[in-house]
């Protein structure tokens, strides 16, 4: 009986440890690798970058939607909060912020057809310990670690719509506050 209880306790401790690692360490490691690859590929921090139109030849992520135009901004909060300004879109569109642990900590509509969607969505991303001076009408998004990613998705099923979405990137901001 004693060996059974010892084995059961060992199993439960091992299971709890594995559970903790999977839920706490793996997401941060995944995001860290994604950021490293993006930056190694030349993606600067605090700058919106359109991704190429999705096709079978350039799919890096499992199941990206080929009818969406994507833009990404690698955020580094080490020197302070970052402001995101993103114009609305004439169809489905969204702005998301992901924490260093891959958690989707913010999702806002860019769909100009939806009631309440501003012409320019403005948010400030900051760590929980950073002051956010003069944020004005911006929504404040808090993360625990200084690394984050912002992602714009816009419905763009044709090359023409993709080019229209890409034309909005110069109007978009991802910059220190």
TISELO-852883 format. One line per field, with one value per residue (C-alpha): z, y, x; residue number from 1. Coordinates in steps of 0.001 Angstrom, whole numbers. Layout:
<lumlums>
zz = Z_... $
yy = Y_... $
xx = X_... $
seq = NUM_... $
</lumlums>
This chain:
<lumlums>
zz = 0_890_-2536_-4226_-2283_-2974_-6689_-6692_-4947_-7358_-10304_-8971_-8276_-11744_-13331_-11412_-12395_-16061_-15972_-14486_-17121_-20022_-18827_-17698_-19525_-22974_-24060_-23183_-25038_-28104_-28161_-27594_-30612_-32769_-31829_-32475_-35936_-36829_-35705_-37410_-40575_-40347_-38592_-36447_-33130_-32892_-36625_-38534_-41231_-43706_-44323_-47895_-49125_-47869_-50396_-50099_-51024_-48129_-45305_-42144_-39686_-39709_-41257_-41776_-43601_-47252_-47434_-44656_-44904_-41866_-40383_-37291_-34853_-32445_-29224_-26742_-23592_-21978_-22512_-21776_-23135_-26847_-28699_-31443_-33862_-36496_-38981_-39415_-42445_-44691_-43884_-41157_-39365_-35933_-33825_-31303_-28760_-27524_-24355_-24029_-22881_-26109_-24264_-26379_-23974_-26297_-29289_-30864_-33976_-36999_-38901_-39848_-40448_-36773_-34393_-32036_-34093_-34135_-37369_-35681_-32990_-30436_-27638_-25351_-24360_-21067_-18410_-15177_-13503_-16077_-15765_-18778_-19021_-21081_-22783_-23739_-25419_-25832_-24329_-21945_-22346_-19571_-19885_-17297_-19377_-21732_-24831_-26837_-30388_-32082_-35059_-37550_-39562_-42407_-44783_-48159_-50401_-53589_-54558_-54909_-51370_-50053_-51658_-50129_-46704_-47249_-48153_-44612_-42962_-43405_-41511_-38704_-35788_-33479_-31587_-28151_-26229 $
yy = 0_2368_1939_2667_5925_6894_6245_8197_11183_11082_10981_13888_16013_15261_16031_19317_20346_19491_21352_24433_24364_23988_26782_29205_28627_27420_30464_32872_30714_30609_34393_34904_32710_34497_37898_36675_35396_38598_40793_38539_38963_42731_43734_46770_47554_50285_50186_48760_46270_44694_40996_39740_38616_35056_32293_28617_29592_32019_30526_30617_30367_27471_28560_32309_33564_34286_36882_39045_41665_41577_44199_43626_45789_44392_46388_47018_48824_48901_52675_53478_53143_52792_54463_52664_54692_52677_53965_52266_50069_49870_46168_43733_44852_44424_45541_43040_43213_40067_39896_38188_35080_35015_36206_38350_41294_43652_43347_46353_46725_48655_48014_51481_50001_49015_51512_53079_52338_55493_56799_56289_53624_54884_52782_53064_49877_50018_47671_47563_49585_52397_55765_56815_60602_62511_59539_61689_59627_56559_53225_51976_48369_46918_44016_42488_42230_44804_42611_42568_42329_44277_42854_44537_42330_43740_41895_42098_39216_40753_42225_45626_45446_44291_47335_49621_48094_48538_52189_52773_51703_55093_56637_54106_54696_52375_54724_55588_57785 $
xx = 0_2837_4506_1179_783_4400_3878_624_2217_5175_2766_706_3799_5178_1801_1491_5019_4426_1114_2819_5579_3160_889_3588_6863_5810_3715_6534_9045_6799_6369_10089_10897_8316_9779_13342_12404_10587_13452_16025_13956_14387_11175_12014_10360_7706_6947_3954_4928_2528_2930_2829_-553_-1081_-576_399_3969_4493_2401_4513_1659_-753_-4011_-3620_-6683_-5839_-8624_-7134_-4406_-2142_174_2280_4194_6780_6415_9229_8117_11566_11803_8166_4622_3873_1001_-915_-3050_-4896_-7499_-10846_-11552_-14631_-15175_-14164_-11019_-9493_-6567_-5191_-2396_-664_1404_4790_2883_795_-2331_-4644_-4869_-6747_-9068_-10765_-12884_-11633_-14873_-16155_-19622_-19967_-21548_-19051_-15952_-13818_-12278_-8902_-8518_-5967_-4535_-1532_291_2203_3443_1475_4248_4539_2844_822_989_-1557_-3217_-6210_-8929_-6690_-7610_-4915_-3753_-1593_845_3147_6314_7860_7531_4305_2985_204_-1658_-3986_-6342_-8402_-10707_-8978_-10036_-8608_-5261_-6943_-8365_-4970_-3323_-5980_-5274_-1522_-2111_-3436_-179_1540_-1417_-965_1368_3259_5547_6835_4408 $
seq = 1_2_3_4_5_6_7_8_9_10_11_12_13_14_15_16_17_18_19_20_21_22_23_24_25_26_27_28_29_30_31_32_33_34_35_36_37_38_39_40_41_42_43_44_45_46_47_48_49_50_51_52_53_54_55_56_57_58_59_60_61_62_63_64_65_66_67_68_69_70_71_72_73_74_75_76_77_78_79_80_81_82_83_84_85_86_87_88_89_90_91_92_93_94_95_96_97_98_99_100_101_102_103_104_105_106_107_108_109_110_111_112_113_114_115_116_117_118_119_120_121_122_123_124_125_126_127_128_129_130_131_132_133_134_135_136_137_138_139_140_141_142_143_144_145_146_147_148_149_150_151_152_153_154_155_156_157_158_159_160_161_162_163_164_165_166_167_168_169_170_171_172_173_174_175_176_177 $
</lumlums>
